[in-house]
Amino acid sequence: MKNVDEAREAPVEAPQEEFATGERSTRNRVARSILDHGPSTVAELAGRLGLTQAAVRRHLDALAADDVVEAREQRVYGARTRGRPAKVFALTDCGRDAFDQSYDDLAADALRWIQQRCGGDEAVVAFARARIAEKATAYRAAIEAAAPEERTEALAKALSEDGYAATARSAPVGEQLCQHHCPVVHVAEEFPQLCEVETEIFSELLGTHVQRLATIAHGDGVCTTFIPKTPQAAKHSKTTHNASASTAGRNPA
């Protein structure tokens, strides 16, 4: 009789297990989308994932209860518009740890050893420069292969291939390079020289002064670097605009 009862219960348990697995999978997609795109509103997540806003809120509530995400006011650059800032959801340190495969303790111990035995902060800076020099070779190739107005986007794609989930977007009189993930964030919290050297390399690669506006290691939701429009890009943009204006209204031959 017990076997019959177990057989009757089995079909009921299986769908529940499948439902739970599906919920976890969708929840992971929500967290991953925040990782890839940075702090996001409910509407943005719903649009990217093809879910209803009600479903996204349910998953965000569960992720917040597990200390994977947290709600915060949307950061506004430039003039603030009227009304309350939109609420965005960002990954917590715990949430980033779920994606982070870096050996943070080992790396931090090694940098402390270098700092103490090999020349203090200057030795850490030298290490940071040597570390990024190898990556900079691939970044430089990607940038040089791109048109002047597409170089920030090319750098973003190259950084994404290294796990930084980077994007480029327009900003007043320039662009913003946004890195939504930092594989060495916990090490950079103790050794900001890693961020400083990275900024120097970006400036060197792009051939212009750049300004770091925010870093994940400092507690911001995304690493943001402002890149002013270079003369070459501005000239190309103006040329393209003039060419478009001169052909406006003409029928294609």
C-alpha positions in Angstrom: 0.0 0.0 0.0 2.9 2.3 0.8 4.3 1.9 -2.8 0.9 2.9 -4.2 0.8 6.0 -2.1 4.3 6.9 -3.2 3.4 6.4 -6.8 0.4 8.7 -6.4 2.5 11.4 -4.9 5.4 11.3 -7.4 3.5 13.1 -10.3 2.7 15.9 -7.8 6.2 16.4 -6.6 7.9 16.5 -10.0 6.1 19.6 -11.4 6.8 21.4 -8.1 10.5 20.6 -8.4 10.5 21.7 -12.1 8.7 24.9 -11.1 11.3 25.6 -8.4 14.1 25.0 -10.8 12.5 27.3 -13.3 12.2 30.0 -10.7 15.8 29.7 -9.7 16.9 29.9 -13.4 14.8 33.1 -14.0 16.2 34.6 -10.8 19.7 33.9 -12.0 18.8 35.6 -15.3 17.6 38.7 -13.4 20.9 38.8 -11.4 23.0 38.3 -14.5 21.2 41.1 -16.3 22.1 43.5 -13.5 25.7 42.3 -13.6 25.9 42.8 -17.4 24.1 46.1 -17.5 24.6 47.7 -14.1 22.0 49.0 -11.7 18.6 48.6 -13.4 15.0 49.6 -12.9 12.2 47.1 -12.9 11.0 48.3 -16.3 14.5 47.9 -17.8 14.8 44.4 -16.5 11.4 43.4 -17.7 12.2 44.8 -21.2 15.5 43.0 -21.4 14.3 39.6 -20.1 10.8 39.5 -21.7 9.1 39.3 -18.3 6.2 41.2 -16.8 7.2 43.9 -14.3 5.2 42.0 -11.6 7.3 38.9 -12.2 10.5 40.9 -12.1 9.5 42.5 -8.8 8.8 39.0 -7.3 12.2 37.8 -8.3 13.9 41.0 -7.0 12.1 40.5 -3.7 13.5 37.0 -3.4 17.0 38.1 -4.5 16.9 41.0 -1.9 15.9 38.5 0.8 19.0 36.5 -0.1 21.2 39.6 0.0 22.0 39.3 -3.7 20.5 42.7 -4.8 19.6 45.9 -3.1 17.5 48.9 -4.0 18.9 52.4 -4.3 18.1 55.7 -5.9 19.2 56.0 -9.5 22.4 58.1 -9.8 21.9 61.1 -12.0 24.8 62.7 -13.9 24.3 66.3 -15.0 21.1 68.3 -14.4 18.6 66.5 -12.3 15.1 66.3 -13.8 11.9 67.1 -11.9 10.4 64.3 -9.8 11.8 61.6 -7.6 14.8 59.6 -8.9 13.8 56.2 -10.2 14.6 53.2 -8.0 17.2 50.9 -9.4 18.4 47.5 -8.2 22.1 46.7 -7.9 24.1 43.7 -6.9 25.4 43.5 -3.3 28.9 42.3 -2.5 27.3 38.9 -1.8 25.7 39.0 -5.2 28.9 39.8 -7.0 30.7 37.0 -5.1 28.3 34.6 -6.6 29.8 35.4 -10.1 33.3 36.2 -9.0 35.8 33.4 -9.6 38.9 35.5 -8.6 41.1 34.2 -5.8 40.8 37.4 -3.9 42.5 36.3 -0.7 45.5 34.9 -2.5 45.8 38.0 -4.7 45.5 40.4 -1.8 48.1 38.4 0.2 50.5 38.6 -2.8 50.1 42.3 -3.2 50.7 42.9 0.6 53.9 40.9 0.3 55.0 43.0 -2.7 54.1 46.2 -0.9 56.0 45.2 2.3 59.0 43.6 0.8 59.5 45.2 -2.6 59.1 48.9 -2.4 55.8 50.0 -0.9 53.1 51.6 -3.0 55.4 52.1 -6.0 55.9 48.4 -6.2 52.2 47.8 -6.3 51.8 50.4 -9.1 54.6 48.7 -11.0 52.9 45.3 -10.6 49.5 46.8 -11.7 51.1 48.2 -14.8 52.8 45.0 -15.7 49.6 43.1 -15.2 47.5 45.2 -17.5 50.3 45.6 -20.1 49.6 42.2 -21.5 45.9 42.9 -21.8 46.5 46.4 -23.2 48.1 44.8 -26.3 44.7 43.2 -27.3 42.9 46.4 -26.3 45.1 48.5 -28.5 44.6 46.3 -31.5 40.8 46.5 -31.1 40.9 50.3 -30.8 43.3 50.9 -33.7 41.0 48.7 -36.0 38.0 50.9 -35.2 37.0 54.3 -36.6 37.8 57.3 -34.3 34.1 57.7 -33.2 33.9 53.9 -32.4 37.0 53.5 -30.3 35.3 53.7 -26.9 32.8 51.0 -28.1 35.7 48.9 -29.3 37.4 49.2 -25.9 34.2 48.2 -24.2 33.9 45.1 -26.3 37.5 44.1 -25.5 37.0 44.7 -21.8 33.8 42.5 -21.9 35.8 39.7 -23.3 37.9 39.9 -20.1 34.9 39.7 -17.9 34.2 43.4 -17.2 30.7 43.5 -18.8 31.5 46.9 -20.3 29.4 49.2 -22.4 29.8 52.6 -24.0 27.2 55.3 -24.1 27.0 58.9 -25.2 27.4 61.7 -22.7 27.6 65.5 -23.0 30.7 66.5 -25.0 32.0 62.9 -24.9 31.2 59.4 -23.9 31.0 57.2 -20.8 32.8 53.8 -20.5 30.8 51.7 -18.0 32.2 48.6 -16.5 29.4 46.7 -14.8 31.6 44.1 -13.3 35.0 44.0 -11.8 36.6 40.6 -11.4 39.1 41.9 -8.8 36.8 44.3 -6.9 37.7 43.1 -3.4 41.4 43.4 -4.1 40.9 46.9 -5.6 39.1 48.0 -2.4 42.4 47.5 -0.6 44.7 48.5 -3.5 43.1 51.4 -5.4 46.3 51.5 -7.4 44.7 48.9 -9.7 42.0 51.3 -10.6 44.4 54.2 -11.0 46.6 52.3 -13.4 43.7 51.1 -15.4 42.5 54.7 -15.8 46.0 55.7 -17.0 46.0 52.9 -19.6 42.6 53.9 -20.9 43.9 57.4 -21.4 47.0 56.1 -23.2 45.0 53.7 -25.4 42.4 56.3 -26.4 44.9 59.2 -26.8 43.0 61.6 -24.6 42.7 62.6 -21.0 40.0 60.6 -19.3 38.3 61.0 -15.9 37.1 58.2 -13.6 33.8 59.2 -12.1 32.9 56.1 -10.1 34.3 52.7 -9.2 32.7 49.5 -7.9 35.6 49.2 -5.5 34.6 52.6 -3.9 31.0 51.4 -3.4 29.4 52.6 -6.6 27.2 50.4 -8.7 29.4 50.6 -11.8 32.9 51.8 -12.8 32.3 54.9 -14.9 35.0 56.7 -16.9 34.3 59.9 -18.8 36.0 60.2 -22.2 35.9 63.6 -23.9 35.3 63.7 -27.6 38.7 63.6 -29.4 39.4 66.1 -32.2 39.5 63.3 -34.7 36.2 61.9 -33.6 34.6 65.4 -33.6 36.0 66.1 -37.1 34.6 62.8 -38.4 31.2 63.5 -36.7 31.1 67.0 -38.3 32.1 65.7 -41.7 29.4 62.9 -41.5 26.8 65.5 -40.4 27.7 67.9 -43.3 27.6 65.1 -45.8 24.2 64.0 -44.6 22.9 67.5 -44.7 24.2 68.1 -48.2 22.3 65.0 -49.5 19.1 65.6 -47.5 16.1 65.6 -49.7 17.8 64.1 -52.7 16.5 60.9 -54.3 19.0 58.1 -54.4 20.6 57.6 -57.8 
